[in-house]
């Protein structure tokens, strides 16, 4: 599995790109896609299944 090294755009990332992120499987990837558009990646906090710890792990992978 390839890991994401560049930051990605939360509003245009594919399911495959999202699934590469640590702790993010196909279900959460689909929820992120369904909840678009986001004003910023900080809106991840509003999704069910993304608590503070998971948010802290994921946030650095997204553009501001």
mmCIF file as gemmi writes it, N, C-alpha and C atoms, coordinates in Angstrom:
data_model
loop_
_atom_site.group_PDB
_atom_site.id
_atom_site.type_symbol
_atom_site.label_atom_id
_atom_site.label_alt_id
_atom_site.label_comp_id
_atom_site.label_asym_id
_atom_site.label_entity_id
_atom_site.label_seq_id
_atom_site.pdbx_PDB_ins_code
_atom_site.Cartn_x
_atom_site.Cartn_y
_atom_site.Cartn_z
_atom_site.occupancy
_atom_site.B_iso_or_equiv
_atom_site.pdbx_formal_charge
_atom_site.auth_seq_id
_atom_site.auth_asym_id
_atom_site.pdbx_PDB_model_num
ATOM 1 N N . UNK Axp A 1 ? 0.841 -1.194 0 1 0 ? 1 A 1
ATOM 2 C CA . UNK Axp A 1 ? 0 0 0 1 0 ? 1 A 1
ATOM 3 C C . UNK Axp A 1 ? 0.878 1.245 0 1 0 ? 1 A 1
ATOM 4 N N . UNK Axp A 2 ? 0.571 2.145 -0.868 1 0 ? 2 A 1
ATOM 5 C CA . UNK Axp A 2 ? 1.329 3.376 -0.98 1 0 ? 2 A 1
ATOM 6 C C . UNK Axp A 2 ? 0.769 4.396 0 1 0 ? 2 A 1
ATOM 7 N N . UNK Axp A 3 ? 1.654 5.133 0.65 1 0 ? 3 A 1
ATOM 8 C CA . UNK Axp A 3 ? 1.186 6.152 1.589 1 0 ? 3 A 1
ATOM 9 C C . UNK Axp A 3 ? 1.23 7.527 0.947 1 0 ? 3 A 1
ATOM 10 N N . UNK Axp A 4 ? 0.292 8.349 1.296 1 0 ? 4 A 1
ATOM 11 C CA . UNK Axp A 4 ? 0.2 9.703 0.764 1 0 ? 4 A 1
ATOM 12 C C . UNK Axp A 4 ? 1.347 10.53 1.329 1 0 ? 4 A 1
ATOM 13 N N . UNK Axp A 5 ? 2.084 11.199 0.446 1 0 ? 5 A 1
ATOM 14 C CA . UNK Axp A 5 ? 3.171 12.048 0.908 1 0 ? 5 A 1
ATOM 15 C C . UNK Axp A 5 ? 2.844 13.516 0.688 1 0 ? 5 A 1
ATOM 16 N N . UNK Axp A 6 ? 2.046 13.805 -0.333 1 0 ? 6 A 1
ATOM 17 C CA . UNK Axp A 6 ? 1.636 15.18 -0.584 1 0 ? 6 A 1
ATOM 18 C C . UNK Axp A 6 ? 0.277 15.408 0.064 1 0 ? 6 A 1
ATOM 19 N N . UNK Axp A 7 ? 0.022 16.661 0.431 1 0 ? 7 A 1
ATOM 20 C CA . UNK Axp A 7 ? -1.292 16.976 0.994 1 0 ? 7 A 1
ATOM 21 C C . UNK Axp A 7 ? -2.34 16.895 -0.105 1 0 ? 7 A 1
ATOM 22 N N . UNK Axp A 8 ? -3.525 16.444 0.3 1 0 ? 8 A 1
ATOM 23 C CA . UNK Axp A 8 ? -4.599 16.296 -0.679 1 0 ? 8 A 1
ATOM 24 C C . UNK Axp A 8 ? -5.742 17.257 -0.366 1 0 ? 8 A 1
ATOM 25 N N . UNK Axp A 9 ? -6.566 17.5 -1.363 1 0 ? 9 A 1
ATOM 26 C CA . UNK Axp A 9 ? -7.719 18.387 -1.229 1 0 ? 9 A 1
ATOM 27 C C . UNK Axp A 9 ? -8.912 17.548 -0.777 1 0 ? 9 A 1
ATOM 28 N N . UNK Axp A 10 ? -9.484 17.918 0.338 1 0 ? 10 A 1
ATOM 29 C CA . UNK Axp A 10 ? -10.603 17.142 0.895 1 0 ? 10 A 1
ATOM 30 C C . UNK Axp A 10 ? -11.808 17.104 -0.041 1 0 ? 10 A 1
ATOM 31 N N . UNK Axp A 11 ? -11.956 18.121 -0.878 1 0 ? 11 A 1
ATOM 32 C CA . UNK Axp A 11 ? -13.116 18.188 -1.759 1 0 ? 11 A 1
ATOM 33 C C . UNK Axp A 11 ? -12.908 17.51 -3.112 1 0 ? 11 A 1
ATOM 34 N N . UNK Axp A 12 ? -11.685 17.101 -3.426 1 0 ? 12 A 1
ATOM 35 C CA . UNK Axp A 12 ? -11.464 16.451 -4.725 1 0 ? 12 A 1
ATOM 36 C C . UNK Axp A 12 ? -10.739 15.114 -4.615 1 0 ? 12 A 1
ATOM 37 N N . UNK Axp A 13 ? -10.344 14.72 -3.424 1 0 ? 13 A 1
ATOM 38 C CA . UNK Axp A 13 ? -9.637 13.444 -3.261 1 0 ? 13 A 1
ATOM 39 C C . UNK Axp A 13 ? -10.54 12.277 -3.646 1 0 ? 13 A 1
ATOM 40 N N . UNK Axp A 14 ? -9.96 11.292 -4.293 1 0 ? 14 A 1
ATOM 41 C CA . UNK Axp A 14 ? -10.719 10.109 -4.678 1 0 ? 14 A 1
ATOM 42 C C . UNK Axp A 14 ? -10.864 9.178 -3.477 1 0 ? 14 A 1
ATOM 43 N N . UNK Axp A 15 ? -11.748 8.203 -3.602 1 0 ? 15 A 1
ATOM 44 C CA . UNK Axp A 15 ? -11.901 7.228 -2.526 1 0 ? 15 A 1
ATOM 45 C C . UNK Axp A 15 ? -10.574 6.508 -2.3 1 0 ? 15 A 1
ATOM 46 N N . UNK Axp A 16 ? -9.868 6.186 -3.37 1 0 ? 16 A 1
ATOM 47 C CA . UNK Axp A 16 ? -8.585 5.493 -3.252 1 0 ? 16 A 1
ATOM 48 C C . UNK Axp A 16 ? -7.583 6.336 -2.467 1 0 ? 16 A 1
ATOM 49 N N . UNK Axp A 17 ? -7.517 7.636 -2.766 1 0 ? 17 A 1
ATOM 50 C CA . UNK Axp A 17 ? -6.599 8.516 -2.034 1 0 ? 17 A 1
ATOM 51 C C . UNK Axp A 17 ? -6.97 8.574 -0.558 1 0 ? 17 A 1
ATOM 52 N N . UNK Axp A 18 ? -8.251 8.687 -0.279 1 0 ? 18 A 1
ATOM 53 C CA . UNK Axp A 18 ? -8.697 8.774 1.109 1 0 ? 18 A 1
ATOM 54 C C . UNK Axp A 18 ? -8.404 7.49 1.87 1 0 ? 18 A 1
ATOM 55 N N . UNK Axp A 19 ? -8.602 6.339 1.229 1 0 ? 19 A 1
ATOM 56 C CA . UNK Axp A 19 ? -8.38 5.057 1.89 1 0 ? 19 A 1
ATOM 57 C C . UNK Axp A 19 ? -6.914 4.837 2.249 1 0 ? 19 A 1
ATOM 58 N N . UNK Axp A 20 ? -6.002 5.552 1.603 1 0 ? 20 A 1
ATOM 59 C CA . UNK Axp A 20 ? -4.576 5.42 1.891 1 0 ? 20 A 1
ATOM 60 C C . UNK Axp A 20 ? -4.192 6.105 3.199 1 0 ? 20 A 1
ATOM 61 N N . UNK Axp A 21 ? -5.058 6.957 3.701 1 0 ? 21 A 1
ATOM 62 C CA . UNK Axp A 21 ? -4.746 7.68 4.928 1 0 ? 21 A 1
ATOM 63 C C . UNK Axp A 21 ? -4.858 6.75 6.139 1 0 ? 21 A 1
ATOM 64 N N . UNK Axp A 22 ? -4.03 6.958 7.148 1 0 ? 22 A 1
ATOM 65 C CA . UNK Axp A 22 ? -4.049 6.065 8.316 1 0 ? 22 A 1
ATOM 66 C C . UNK Axp A 22 ? -5.38 6.112 9.056 1 0 ? 22 A 1
ATOM 67 N N . UNK Axp A 23 ? -5.934 4.946 9.309 1 0 ? 23 A 1
ATOM 68 C CA . UNK Axp A 23 ? -7.177 4.871 10.071 1 0 ? 23 A 1
ATOM 69 C C . UNK Axp A 23 ? -8.43 5.209 9.294 1 0 ? 23 A 1
ATOM 70 N N . UNK Axp A 24 ? -8.302 5.292 7.978 1 0 ? 24 A 1
ATOM 71 C CA . UNK Axp A 24 ? -9.457 5.667 7.166 1 0 ? 24 A 1
ATOM 72 C C . UNK Axp A 24 ? -9.735 4.552 6.158 1 0 ? 24 A 1
ATOM 73 N N . UNK Axp A 25 ? -10.839 3.864 6.329 1 0 ? 25 A 1
ATOM 74 C CA . UNK Axp A 25 ? -11.211 2.783 5.426 1 0 ? 25 A 1
ATOM 75 C C . UNK Axp A 25 ? -12.246 3.234 4.417 1 0 ? 25 A 1
ATOM 76 N N . UNK Axp A 26 ? -12.784 2.286 3.658 1 0 ? 26 A 1
ATOM 77 C CA . UNK Axp A 26 ? -13.741 2.634 2.606 1 0 ? 26 A 1
ATOM 78 C C . UNK Axp A 26 ? -15.024 3.282 3.111 1 0 ? 26 A 1
ATOM 79 N N . UNK Axp A 27 ? -15.499 2.883 4.29 1 0 ? 27 A 1
ATOM 80 C CA . UNK Axp A 27 ? -16.735 3.466 4.814 1 0 ? 27 A 1
ATOM 81 C C . UNK Axp A 27 ? -16.566 4.948 5.113 1 0 ? 27 A 1
ATOM 82 N N . UNK Axp A 28 ? -15.513 5.292 5.848 1 0 ? 28 A 1
ATOM 83 C CA . UNK Axp A 28 ? -15.281 6.703 6.157 1 0 ? 28 A 1
ATOM 84 C C . UNK Axp A 28 ? -14.923 7.491 4.899 1 0 ? 28 A 1
ATOM 85 N N . UNK Axp A 29 ? -14.195 6.881 3.981 1 0 ? 29 A 1
ATOM 86 C CA . UNK Axp A 29 ? -13.871 7.566 2.727 1 0 ? 29 A 1
ATOM 87 C C . UNK Axp A 29 ? -15.166 7.937 1.997 1 0 ? 29 A 1
ATOM 88 N N . UNK Axp A 30 ? -16.114 7.014 1.948 1 0 ? 30 A 1
ATOM 89 C CA . UNK Axp A 30 ? -17.4 7.297 1.302 1 0 ? 30 A 1
ATOM 90 C C . UNK Axp A 30 ? -18.18 8.375 2.045 1 0 ? 30 A 1
ATOM 91 N N . UNK Axp A 31 ? -18.113 8.371 3.37 1 0 ? 31 A 1
ATOM 92 C CA . UNK Axp A 31 ? -18.813 9.403 4.143 1 0 ? 31 A 1
ATOM 93 C C . UNK Axp A 31 ? -18.223 10.784 3.878 1 0 ? 31 A 1
ATOM 94 N N . UNK Axp A 32 ? -16.904 10.855 3.771 1 0 ? 32 A 1
ATOM 95 C CA . UNK Axp A 32 ? -16.255 12.134 3.453 1 0 ? 32 A 1
ATOM 96 C C . UNK Axp A 32 ? -16.719 12.619 2.083 1 0 ? 32 A 1
ATOM 97 N N . UNK Axp A 33 ? -16.72 11.722 1.108 1 0 ? 33 A 1
ATOM 98 C CA . UNK Axp A 33 ? -17.142 12.09 -0.252 1 0 ? 33 A 1
ATOM 99 C C . UNK Axp A 33 ? -18.602 12.539 -0.255 1 0 ? 33 A 1
ATOM 100 N N . UNK Axp A 34 ? -19.457 11.838 0.473 1 0 ? 34 A 1
ATOM 101 C CA . UNK Axp A 34 ? -20.889 12.176 0.51 1 0 ? 34 A 1
ATOM 102 C C . UNK Axp A 34 ? -21.154 13.505 1.221 1 0 ? 34 A 1
ATOM 103 N N . UNK Axp A 35 ? -20.273 13.901 2.138 1 0 ? 35 A 1
ATOM 104 C CA . UNK Axp A 35 ? -20.497 15.119 2.925 1 0 ? 35 A 1
ATOM 105 C C . UNK Axp A 35 ? -19.946 16.373 2.244 1 0 ? 35 A 1
ATOM 106 N N . UNK Axp A 36 ? -19.339 16.218 1.097 1 0 ? 36 A 1
ATOM 107 C CA . UNK Axp A 36 ? -18.768 17.385 0.412 1 0 ? 36 A 1
ATOM 108 C C . UNK Axp A 36 ? -19.849 18.33 -0.048 1 0 ? 36 A 1
ATOM 109 N N . UNK Axp A 37 ? -19.551 19.605 -0.234 1 0 ? 37 A 1
ATOM 110 C CA . UNK Axp A 37 ? -18.239 20.224 -0.068 1 0 ? 37 A 1
ATOM 111 C C . UNK Axp A 37 ? -17.982 20.653 1.381 1 0 ? 37 A 1
ATOM 112 N N . UNK Axp A 38 ? -16.724 20.673 1.725 1 0 ? 38 A 1
ATOM 113 C CA . UNK Axp A 38 ? -16.278 21.161 3.029 1 0 ? 38 A 1
ATOM 114 C C . UNK Axp A 38 ? -15.717 22.558 2.862 1 0 ? 38 A 1
ATOM 115 N N . UNK Axp A 39 ? -15.909 23.412 3.857 1 0 ? 39 A 1
ATOM 116 C CA . UNK Axp A 39 ? -15.275 24.732 3.837 1 0 ? 39 A 1
ATOM 117 C C . UNK Axp A 39 ? -13.785 24.579 4.049 1 0 ? 39 A 1
ATOM 118 N N . UNK Axp A 40 ? -13.412 23.646 4.921 1 0 ? 40 A 1
ATOM 119 C CA . UNK Axp A 40 ? -12.002 23.303 5.134 1 0 ? 40 A 1
ATOM 120 C C . UNK Axp A 40 ? -11.95 21.899 5.705 1 0 ? 40 A 1
ATOM 121 N N . UNK Axp A 41 ? -10.758 21.342 5.766 1 0 ? 41 A 1
ATOM 122 C CA . UNK Axp A 41 ? -10.609 19.994 6.312 1 0 ? 41 A 1
ATOM 123 C C . UNK Axp A 41 ? -10.963 19.965 7.797 1 0 ? 41 A 1
ATOM 124 N N . UNK Axp A 42 ? -11.029 21.11 8.434 1 0 ? 42 A 1
ATOM 125 C CA . UNK Axp A 42 ? -11.438 21.161 9.843 1 0 ? 42 A 1
ATOM 126 C C . UNK Axp A 42 ? -12.863 20.635 10.02 1 0 ? 42 A 1
ATOM 127 N N . UNK Axp A 43 ? -13.655 20.67 8.953 1 0 ? 43 A 1
ATOM 128 C CA . UNK Axp A 43 ? -15.026 20.166 9.015 1 0 ? 43 A 1
ATOM 129 C C . UNK Axp A 43 ? -15.097 18.649 9.192 1 0 ? 43 A 1
ATOM 130 N N . UNK Axp A 44 ? -13.954 17.971 9.057 1 0 ? 44 A 1
ATOM 131 C CA . UNK Axp A 44 ? -13.922 16.524 9.318 1 0 ? 44 A 1
ATOM 132 C C . UNK Axp A 44 ? -14.459 16.21 10.703 1 0 ? 44 A 1
ATOM 133 N N . UNK Axp A 45 ? -14.247 17.125 11.624 1 0 ? 45 A 1
ATOM 134 C CA . UNK Axp A 45 ? -14.695 16.926 13.009 1 0 ? 45 A 1
ATOM 135 C C . UNK Axp A 45 ? -16.199 16.696 13.098 1 0 ? 45 A 1
ATOM 136 N N . UNK Axp A 46 ? -16.94 17.178 12.132 1 0 ? 46 A 1
ATOM 137 C CA . UNK Axp A 46 ? -18.404 17.072 12.173 1 0 ? 46 A 1
ATOM 138 C C . UNK Axp A 46 ? -18.908 15.7 11.738 1 0 ? 46 A 1
ATOM 139 N N . UNK Axp A 47 ? -18.042 14.905 11.129 1 0 ? 47 A 1
ATOM 140 C CA . UNK Axp A 47 ? -18.476 13.603 10.631 1 0 ? 47 A 1
ATOM 141 C C . UNK Axp A 47 ? -18.53 12.572 11.744 1 0 ? 47 A 1
ATOM 142 N N . UNK Axp A 48 ? -19.569 11.761 11.684 1 0 ? 48 A 1
ATOM 143 C CA . UNK Axp A 48 ? -19.689 10.658 12.628 1 0 ? 48 A 1
ATOM 144 C C . UNK Axp A 48 ? -18.552 9.679 12.35 1 0 ? 48 A 1
ATOM 145 N N . UNK Axp A 49 ? -17.91 9.218 13.385 1 0 ? 49 A 1
ATOM 146 C CA . UNK Axp A 49 ? -16.809 8.28 13.212 1 0 ? 49 A 1
ATOM 147 C C . UNK Axp A 49 ? -15.443 8.931 13.22 1 0 ? 49 A 1
ATOM 148 N N . UNK Axp A 50 ? -15.428 10.257 13.213 1 0 ? 50 A 1
ATOM 149 C CA . UNK Axp A 50 ? -14.144 10.957 13.303 1 0 ? 50 A 1
ATOM 150 C C . UNK Axp A 50 ? -14.13 11.754 14.6 1 0 ? 50 A 1
ATOM 151 N N . UNK Axp A 51 ? -13.506 11.166 15.577 1 0 ? 51 A 1
ATOM 152 C CA . UNK Axp A 51 ? -13.349 11.82 16.864 1 0 ? 51 A 1
ATOM 153 C C . UNK Axp A 51 ? -12.085 12.662 16.866 1 0 ? 51 A 1
ATOM 154 N N . UNK Axp A 52 ? -11.768 13.225 17.997 1 0 ? 52 A 1
ATOM 155 C CA . UNK Axp A 52 ? -10.62 14.125 18.1 1 0 ? 52 A 1
ATOM 156 C C . UNK Axp A 52 ? -9.301 13.419 17.767 1 0 ? 52 A 1
ATOM 157 N N . UNK Axp A 53 ? -9.126 12.193 18.261 1 0 ? 53 A 1
ATOM 158 C CA . UNK Axp A 53 ? -7.864 11.484 18.003 1 0 ? 53 A 1
ATOM 159 C C . UNK Axp A 53 ? -7.694 11.179 16.516 1 0 ? 53 A 1
ATOM 160 N N . UNK Axp A 54 ? -8.744 10.686 15.89 1 0 ? 54 A 1
ATOM 161 C CA . UNK Axp A 54 ? -8.664 10.37 14.459 1 0 ? 54 A 1
ATOM 162 C C . UNK Axp A 54 ? -8.472 11.653 13.658 1 0 ? 54 A 1
ATOM 163 N N . UNK Axp A 55 ? -9.163 12.716 14.054 1 0 ? 55 A 1
ATOM 164 C CA . UNK Axp A 55 ? -9.002 14.002 13.371 1 0 ? 55 A 1
ATOM 165 C C . UNK Axp A 55 ? -7.547 14.464 13.436 1 0 ? 55 A 1
ATOM 166 N N . UNK Axp A 56 ? -6.931 14.366 14.613 1 0 ? 56 A 1
ATOM 167 C CA . UNK Axp A 56 ? -5.542 14.8 14.788 1 0 ? 56 A 1
ATOM 168 C C . UNK Axp A 56 ? -4.599 14.011 13.877 1 0 ? 56 A 1
ATOM 169 N N . UNK Axp A 57 ? -4.896 12.732 13.65 1 0 ? 57 A 1
ATOM 170 C CA . UNK Axp A 57 ? -4.061 11.909 12.761 1 0 ? 57 A 1
ATOM 171 C C . UNK Axp A 57 ? -4.27 12.284 11.294 1 0 ? 57 A 1
ATOM 172 N N . UNK Axp A 58 ? -5.512 12.595 10.936 1 0 ? 58 A 1
ATOM 173 C CA . UNK Axp A 58 ? -5.853 12.837 9.536 1 0 ? 58 A 1
ATOM 174 C C . UNK Axp A 58 ? -5.568 14.259 9.052 1 0 ? 58 A 1
ATOM 175 N N . UNK Axp A 59 ? -5.769 15.227 9.923 1 0 ? 59 A 1
ATOM 176 C CA . UNK Axp A 59 ? -5.719 16.639 9.501 1 0 ? 59 A 1
ATOM 177 C C . UNK Axp A 59 ? -4.446 17.035 8.773 1 0 ? 59 A 1
ATOM 178 N N . UNK Axp A 60 ? -3.258 16.559 9.179 1 0 ? 60 A 1
ATOM 179 C CA . UNK Axp A 60 ? -2.034 16.977 8.474 1 0 ? 60 A 1
ATOM 180 C C . UNK Axp A 60 ? -1.959 16.541 7.011 1 0 ? 60 A 1
ATOM 181 N N . UNK Axp A 61 ? -2.794 15.602 6.602 1 0 ? 61 A 1
ATOM 182 C CA . UNK Axp A 61 ? -2.749 15.102 5.228 1 0 ? 61 A 1
ATOM 183 C C . UNK Axp A 61 ? -3.53 15.963 4.25 1 0 ? 61 A 1
ATOM 184 N N . UNK Axp A 62 ? -4.299 16.92 4.763 1 0 ? 62 A 1
ATOM 185 C CA . UNK Axp A 62 ? -5.144 17.755 3.909 1 0 ? 62 A 1
ATOM 186 C C . UNK Axp A 62 ? -4.643 19.19 3.815 1 0 ? 62 A 1
ATOM 187 N N . UNK Axp A 63 ? -4.882 19.794 2.653 1 0 ? 63 A 1
ATOM 188 C CA . UNK Axp A 63 ? -4.601 21.23 2.497 1 0 ? 63 A 1
ATOM 189 C C . UNK Axp A 63 ? -5.45 22.011 3.489 1 0 ? 63 A 1
ATOM 190 N N . UNK Axp A 64 ? -5.035 23.229 3.765 1 0 ? 64 A 1
ATOM 191 C CA . UNK Axp A 64 ? -5.802 24.085 4.687 1 0 ? 64 A 1
ATOM 192 C C . UNK Axp A 64 ? -7.09 24.573 4.089 1 0 ? 64 A 1
